[in-house]
Amino acid sequence: MGVQIGREQEGDAVVVAVRGDLDLDGGEDLRAALRQAMDEDRARRIVVDLEGVDFMDSAGLGVLVGGRERARGNDGDLVLVATGRSVLRVLALTGLDRVFEIFSGRREALRKSG
C-alpha cells in the first residue's frame, strides 16, 4: 500500500493527515506536504496525524524529525497525533516519543495550539 496525504487548515495550524505506509516513497510525499504547509500556508504549527499509518520505517521517521527541525527553525512547531501500536512502538524504540509532543487525538493537538 502506498501513502495518501491530506492537508487542511485548522485555525492557525495545518493538519497533515497520513494514511498508509510511511516509508521511503511515502516519506518523500510527506516531506513535500510539510514544506508546502510551512512555505505556502505559513503555518506556525503543524499537526501530523498518523492515525491512518499502517507501517513506518526509518525514512518516515527521518522526514518527521527533519520537519520538526525546520518548523522550529521558523519559530513554529510540529506535533504528532498517534495511538496506533505499531507507530507508537517505533517512536518509543527510537526514543522519539521523548522528542515529539504526541497527542491521542487531533482535537487535543489543535486545542493545545491555541
Phi, psi and omega in degrees: 000138177278206180233146174237135182232127176245153181222134177213146179279134177226090183066234180269007181247159171241129177262126176248109183261129184245133176229137177107215184260123178261082182238201183304312180292311180295328179298322179295321178295319179294318179303316179296318180294321179293318178299317180297318179297321182282321185274311184276316183274346181055035182291134176269339178230125178249126175252113178263111182269109183259015183301329182265010182275126180268329185211139177219130178244190185296330178295316177296319177298319179299321178295318179297315180296315178298320178296320178296315180297318180294318178298314179296323178295338178259023182059035178239197180209155175228121180237165184242150167245119182204134172225348181294136183302317183293319179292313180297325180294316179297318179297320180290316181299328182268354182080003181285347175292344177263351180264314182270148167276121186243128181248155181272357178195157181297317182301317179297316181295321180288324180297322180294334185286340184276000000 
